[in-house]
């Protein structure tokens, strides 16, 4: 143990030296930075143009560029945060976890008569006079269209939880939506968190290629997409047709500046070149606490950094039968258990996150539904014993075990796994280096092959390897909403394994199949009884803890930096960070 901690400390020291060296040069201003390639035309520095015009402009620093913004097929948190500057749903969720009306007039309930006595019909009165940013009217037909797209197998929709439970939607008039269910669906209020305009899209069968997905994305929200220069910026300008208060939005535009990394962003917000820096870590907080020009926005969040383990053979594209086509190494539960026993999660928290968070143990760590799962012990001796039992031995003495009687791999196969995460993320890179050292202690080799966010979190149609199951181990954070059903179903239900037959729907990238978990997920989605739902989610968490489709490392807070001049921002752990962008303002 002492030897390992000394090795880990040296690893951390080397990482710090490398990072400091890489960040030593002063950050370039927008005018000094090389222009993005845009078909041969140089990109004008956005900040200079905005300041010269006297417009109120906020610069939003984002170190992950969205692949696309269509809410039916986007899977990146970064895409949600950018997309929600533009789009709205029937209902929203505020930082306290309460639903509020966006495009609906009020939140349906039994008390206001908008939910039928049998709970199978929900009525949404819609706001009248709302138009899309291009001036076309928003009506009930757009709600119907959103449901049609989500349930059309030709579209490749991935965010379909809640839509498949609907049997029909009626429009008595343009401003009344009546949603009918075949059976009660517990998290029904979270279903229409976005609406897609029928007139602005295209052939549903070609949804993956719509111009609407990127430059032509539009909504009813406070901003609209003006310019998208990949790798450089997304310019969002005021939606003159916004239906909010007369003085909203208060900003004239938001420029989403695509930056190389969180570390570069820290330099840019310190120098005042950006107003908002997205997604900080607990370890970053002390650096900014005493800076009067910067506000540290910090709240406990539902996200947990985890390792996602592939149960299926990664050489078989989108296998729908991981039981008969298991991963040659990770298909054995004992190997997965050994990996978890070999990770000192508390060391990660203490050394990388200043002890400012908690060790991860389950999918649901805060909110109305939580899972009580004990944290896994650090026990490298137990990890070694499990690997020996599973037929992984170090026969040649090189420190890496090989298969000698293991379940699925060929004899002599090294115990070697590819560990992937998003590039440009210092915390994740440091975590990877420490995990490599910890796995060496038990005779397992991790090697790194990181990729940009848009590639890791890409869509089915783009051939993203996560969707198609062509990986060993992934590492990233994902978060549930105020109602966690979409998360629990998407990541753990067997019918949410992305395959050709469902056009890549769902987030069960581990390709985990457990009939008891499936039944518990069905129960949680079909009852209004909160105790029953809580018990069902607990069952799923316990089964996942036993079979380890994921290994939870540490819980994450929501931490974002803003310059003091940016006012009105209200951090929400339950919604995108742009949820109240119409209230943002610049006060010099």
Secondary structure, DSSP 8 states (H G I E B T S, - for coil): -HHHHHHHHHHHHHHHHHHHHHT-S----TTTS----STT-----HHHHHHHHT--EEEEEESS--S---TTT---HHHHHHHTTT---SEEE-TTS-EEESSBSS---TTTT-B-TTS-EEEEEB-TT-B-TTS-B--HHHHHHHHHHHH-TTTT----TTTTTEEEEEEEETTEEEEEESS--TTGGGTTS----GGGS--GGGGGG-GGGTTT---SSSEEEEEEETTTEEEEEE-TT--S-TT-S-SSEEEEEE-S-HHHHHHHHHHTS-SEE----GGGHHHHTT-TTEEEEEEEEEEEEEEEE--B-TTSTT-S-TTTSB-TTTTSHHHHHHHHHT--HHHHHHHHSTT-S-B---S--SSSS----------HHHHHHHHHHTTEE-SSSSSS-EESS-SSS-TT-B-EEEEE-BTT-HHHHHHHHHHHHHHHTTT-EEEE--B-HHHHT--TTTT-HHHHT--SEEEEEE---SSTHHHHHHHH-GGGS--GGGTT-S--TT----HHHHHHHHHHHS---HHHHHHHHHHHHHHHHHH-SEEEEEEEEEEEEEETTEES----SSS-TTTTGGG-EE--
